[in-house]
Amino acid sequence: MRPWTSREATSAKRAPGRLVVVGAGVVGVEMATAWQALGSQVTLLARGDGLLPRMEPFAGELVTERLRETGADVRFDTSVEGVRRVAGEVHVTLPHGTDVVADEILFATGRAPRTEDIGLDTLGLAPGEWLTADDSLTVTAVPGSWLYAVGDVNRRALFTHQGKYQARIAGAGITARARGERLDSRRWGAHSSTADIEAVPGVVFTDPEVATVGLTVADAERTGRDVEVVDHEIGHLAGALQYRPDYKGRARILIDRDRQVVVGATFVGPGVAELLYSATVAITGEIPVERLWHAVPAFPTISEVWLRLLEARRNA
């Protein structure tokens, strides 16, 4: 039947007339956004009740709204019961015997590590499994700390930029060991990969963009963290109106009540990816909220959302 995966979806030479996307995660919504914009009639099928379920609910809601405005058919609480290709068309069977007919179907329901044929069995590891690595990126199940695993294969943070970050750390460790040197945490890159835990930034390249780092409200509740939740409508900013007169977006930060530092941030709106590094610095650097008042954003820019968030917290 040859369904699309993310590889085919990012390398196809022409837009299919009709495309079914199965999956509500990052890849699913990014590809639905891209192919709808390129001229395909997209039907997006989500098993749950919203898109981007691991992010703040308003992120998925705004992306859903925009997808539907552009003509995409977004369906929730829908599972795929069968897929077959008939005379070149893909017939997708949904519950209650209904079908969706398309030219191609993309399954964006997760990825598996490609470790089945690289000799893991010779080390007592199971081929086809993830490689668990510690903060130095060495594989914990292999004695001697000589085997390193960076990138998606260790499942610490499935982003290209996090893989690059891990590679710098692993490279510093490997080089130091080869030279018989002791790792010096003051040297750039020679430290443990703590940013895989507390401050993992990610961008969903949809319309609108979604940028997130650190905890969500659901994360805080699950881990018992006591946080303040502060929201602001980005579209109320002068800089947002200059960027796009009909700008629609939202910002949220989470503040640890005990430590008085930002532990999570989510931005949704056009161009918000460029706000993410400042949030990552605030979380990684554990900057006290009171100090953030003195990081003055330029007027009129979208970065003024930081000032508005602090004002909203003060006036709450």
Disulfide bonds with the S-S distance in Angstrom:
none
